Amino acid sequence: MTPPLDRLPTFADIRDAARRIAPYATRTPLVEWAALNERVGARVLVKPETLQRTGSFKFRGAYNRIAQLDPAACPGGVVAYSSGNHAQGVAAAAALAGLPAVIVMPEDTPRMKRDNTQGYGAEVVTYDRASEDREEIARAIAEERGAVIVPPYDDPDIVAGQGTVGLEMAEDAAARGVTLDHVVSNASGGGLIAGISLAFAELSPATRVWVAEPRGFDDHARSLASGRREANEAATGSICDALLARTPGEITFAINSRRLAGGLVASDDEVRAAMAYAFSTLKLVVEPGGAVGLAALLSGRLEIESGATVGVVLSGGNVDRESFCAMIG
């Protein structure tokens, strides 16, 4: 069931989130490269959330949610379920708030993401992505310990926190005297793209916001086309481990179904090429899921009109050295 509009996050919530996270989150820059402009045939402004605290945008939403908790109401701290980036964001935010954190992670999560999560002080509980229900496991832990669940995307405070990415993009573009004609960002459950679309609807309503996904896991694109939440057939099978949610969230799709211009898809090979391009030309290390928007752009999936300016989000850079080197060749 689609949540009623009055329960959805608003632009005012994004403004509040921006003030709340400002002392702790990095305001990542909006960066331009002449070589990328020439390659795409348009002006491209990149938002590198690879430079964010914990290495991805996820810290924004996690801190915005956790900072509003009453410690007395959650003596057992917080519980989250994540393939890695939300895990690290929650672990770091919980540490700042002085709360214990338990993270339910897939057994096949890249080792670096698991190690980083534990490095922030969180306890990690693993599960089989193909046969077990991570939400069920998290609920059981939360009930047993008196903890609060911090979901990865389907939560108004999470969406508002992620929306600060779009807020900063729109503000920084305006400060340059630029209007972004298109914005491209990736999605798993849809919290980031929902927050971005809310921010641009308020600050730059002419901007068209596009969601980018791995081939075979394009549940948002298919959901936008059908008008209802569609599910992916598989739970695994892409190098983009951060983008394998089975279906869009209820809250996120209620926003995205009204705001997004459409969906773009990139293959794993195109993602690898985008990671290599980001490393060699942009001098940025980007994980597979974080590179999907750039991959769609470099592969010509977006039809760009003459003279247009495009914003693209690189959502994270949490990839271990061995995997990264193998992927980029």
Residue pairs with C-beta under 8 A, 6 or more apart in sequence:
1 250
2 250
2 253
2 254
3 250
3 251
3 254
5 254
7 156
7 251
8 156
8 251
8 254
8 255
9 156
9 157
9 159
9 160
9 163
9 194
9 195
9 198
9 251
9 255
10 198
11 163
11 198
11 199
11 201
11 202
11 203
13 156
13 157
13 159
13 160
13 163
14 160
14 163
14 164
14 166
14 167
14 195
14 198
14 199
15 167
16 160
17 60
17 64
17 157
17 160
17 161
17 163
17 164
18 164
18 167
18 168
20 63
20 64
20 67
20 68
21 59
21 60
21 63
21 64
21 67
21 161
21 164
24 53
24 59
24 63
24 96
25 52
25 53
25 59
25 60
25 63
25 164
26 51
26 52
26 53
27 168
28 47
28 48
28 49
28 51
28 52
28 168
29 47
29 48
29 51
29 172
30 45
30 46
30 47
30 168
30 169
30 172
30 173
30 176
30 311
31 45
31 46
31 47
31 48
31 282
32 43
32 44
32 45
32 46
33 44
33 46
33 281
33 282
35 281
36 44
36 46
36 281
36 282
37 43
37 44
39 277
39 298
40 297
40 298
40 304
40 310
41 304
42 304
42 307
42 308
42 309
42 310
43 178
43 308
43 309
43 310
44 297
44 309
44 310
44 311
44 312
45 169
45 173
45 178
45 180
45 309
45 310
45 311
45 312
46 282
46 294
46 311
46 312
46 313
46 314
47 165
47 168
47 169
47 311
47 312
47 313
47 314
48 282
48 284
48 314
49 56
49 57
49 165
49 290
49 313
49 314
49 315
49 316
50 56
50 284
50 285
50 286
50 287
50 290
50 314
50 315
50 316
50 317
51 317
52 59
52 60
52 316
53 59
53 92
54 85
54 88
54 89
54 91
54 92
54 116
54 120
54 318
55 85
55 88
55 116
55 316
55 317
55 318
56 85
56 88
56 89
56 242
56 287
56 290
56 315
56 316
56 317
56 318
57 85
57 162
57 165
57 192
57 313
57 315
57 316
58 82
58 85
58 86
58 88
58 89
58 90
58 152
58 162
58 316
59 88
59 89
59 92
59 93
60 89
60 161
60 162
60 164
60 165
61 86
61 89
61 153
61 155
61 157
61 158
61 159
61 160
61 161
61 162
61 191
61 195
62 80
62 86
62 89
62 90
62 92
62 93
62 150
62 158
62 161
63 89
63 92
63 93
63 96
63 161
64 157
64 158
64 160
64 161
64 164
65 93
65 150
65 155
65 157
65 158
65 161
66 78
66 90
66 93
66 94
66 96
66 97
66 99
66 150
67 93
67 97
68 157
69 78
69 97
69 99
69 148
71 97
71 98
71 99
73 148
74 99
74 146
74 147
74 148
75 146
75 147
76 100
76 142
76 144
76 145
76 146
76 147
77 94
77 99
77 100
77 101
77 102
77 145
77 147
77 148
78 90
78 94
78 99
78 100
78 101
78 102
78 147
78 148
78 149
78 150
79 101
79 102
79 103
79 104
79 138
79 141
79 142
79 145
79 147
79 148
79 149
79 150
80 86
80 87
80 90
80 101
80 102
80 103
80 104
80 138
80 149
80 150
80 151
80 152
81 103
81 104
81 105
81 134
81 135
81 137
81 138
81 151
81 152
82 90
82 103
82 104
82 105
82 152
83 105
83 106
83 109
83 113
83 129
83 241
83 242
83 244
84 105
84 109
84 110
84 113
84 114
84 116
84 117
84 241
84 242
84 318
85 113
85 242
85 289
85 315
85 316
85 318
86 152
86 153
87 103
87 105
87 109
87 113
87 114
87 117
87 122
87 124
88 113
88 116
88 117
88 120
88 318
90 101
90 103
90 122
90 150
91 101
91 103
91 116
91 117
91 118
91 120
91 121
91 122
92 120
94 100
94 101
94 120
94 121
94 122
95 101
95 120
95 121
100 121
100 122
100 123
100 147
101 120
101 121
101 122
101 123
102 122
102 123
102 124
102 125
102 141
102 145
102 147
103 117
103 122
103 123
103 124
103 125
104 125
104 126
104 127
104 134
104 137
104 138
104 141
105 113
105 114
105 117
105 124
105 125
105 126
105 127
106 126
106 127
106 128
106 129
106 134
106 241
107 126
107 127
107 128
107 129
108 129
108 236
108 241
109 126
109 241
110 241
110 318
110 319
110 320
110 323
111 320
112 318
112 319
112 320
113 318
114 124
116 318
117 124
118 124
125 137
125 141
127 134
127 137
129 235
129 236
129 244
130 235
130 236
138 149
139 149
141 147
142 148
142 149
150 158
151 158
152 158
152 188
152 189
152 191
152 245
153 159
153 162
153 188
153 189
153 190
153 191
153 192
153 194
153 245
153 249
153 252
154 189
154 191
154 249
154 250
154 251
154 252
155 191
155 251
156 251
158 191
159 191
159 194
159 195
159 198
159 251
159 252
159 255
160 195
161 195
162 191
162 192
162 194
162 195
162 196
163 194
163 195
163 196
163 198
163 199
164 195
164 199
165 185
165 192
165 195
165 196
165 199
165 313
166 183
166 195
166 196
166 197
166 198
166 199
166 200
166 203
167 199
167 203
169 180
169 183
169 196
169 199
169 200
169 311
169 313
170 180
170 199
170 200
170 203
170 204
170 207
171 203
173 179
173 180
173 204
173 309
173 311
174 203
174 204
178 309
179 204
179 206
179 207
179 309
180 200
180 204
180 207
180 309
180 310
180 311
181 206
181 207
181 208
181 304
181 305
181 308
181 309
181 310
182 207
182 208
182 209
182 210
182 261
182 302
182 304
182 308
182 309
182 310
182 311
183 196
183 200
183 207
183 208
183 209
183 210
183 310
183 311
183 312
183 313
184 210
184 212
184 264
184 293
184 296
184 297
184 302
184 310
184 311
184 312
184 313
185 192
185 193
185 196
185 209
185 210
185 211
185 212
185 293
185 312
185 313
185 315
186 192
186 193
186 211
186 212
186 213
186 240
186 243
186 289
186 290
186 292
186 293
186 313
186 315
187 193
187 211
187 212
187 213
187 220
187 243
187 248
187 252
187 256
188 242
188 243
188 244
188 245
188 289
189 245
189 248
189 249
189 252
190 211
190 220
190 245
190 248
190 249
190 252
190 253
190 255
190 256
191 249
191 252
192 313
192 315
193 209
193 211
193 220
193 252
193 256
193 260
194 251
194 252
194 255
194 256
194 259
196 209
196 313
197 209
197 255
197 256
197 259
197 260
198 255
198 259
200 207
200 209
201 259
207 311
208 261
209 259
209 260
209 261
210 260
210 261
210 262
210 263
210 264
210 296
210 302
211 220
211 221
211 224
211 256
211 260
211 262
211 263
211 264
212 263
212 264
212 265
212 266
212 292
212 293
212 295
212 296
212 301
213 219
213 220
213 221
213 243
213 263
213 264
213 265
213 266
213 292
214 238
214 239
214 240
214 243
214 265
214 266
214 267
214 268
214 271
214 288
214 289
214 292
215 238
215 265
215 266
215 267
215 268
216 232
216 234
216 237
216 238
217 232
217 234
217 237
217 238
217 240
217 243
217 244
218 232
218 263
218 265
219 229
219 230
219 231
219 232
219 245
219 246
219 247
219 248
220 248
220 253
220 256
220 260
220 263
221 262
221 263
221 264
221 265
222 230
222 263
223 229
223 230
223 247
223 248
223 253
223 257
224 256
224 257
224 260
224 262
224 263
225 263
227 257
229 247
229 248
229 250
229 253
230 247
230 248
231 246
231 247
232 244
232 246
232 247
235 244
235 246
236 244
238 244
238 268
238 288
239 268
239 271
239 272
239 288
239 327
240 268
240 271
240 288
240 289
240 292
241 288
241 289
242 287
242 288
242 289
242 290
242 315
242 316
243 289
243 292
248 256
264 293
264 296
264 301
264 302
265 296
265 301
266 274
266 292
266 295
266 296
266 299
266 301
267 295
268 288
270 295
270 296
270 298
270 299
271 288
271 291
271 292
271 295
272 288
272 327
272 328
272 329
273 295
273 298
274 286
274 291
274 292
274 294
274 295
274 298
275 286
275 287
275 288
275 291
275 324
275 327
275 328
276 327
276 328
276 329
277 294
277 298
278 284
278 285
278 286
278 291
278 294
278 314
279 285
279 286
279 328
284 314
284 317
285 317
285 319
285 324
286 294
286 314
286 316
286 317
286 319
287 316
287 317
287 318
287 319
287 324
288 319
288 327
289 315
289 316
290 314
290 315
290 316
290 317
291 314
293 312
293 313
293 314
293 315
294 312
294 314
296 302
297 310
297 312
302 310
304 310
319 327
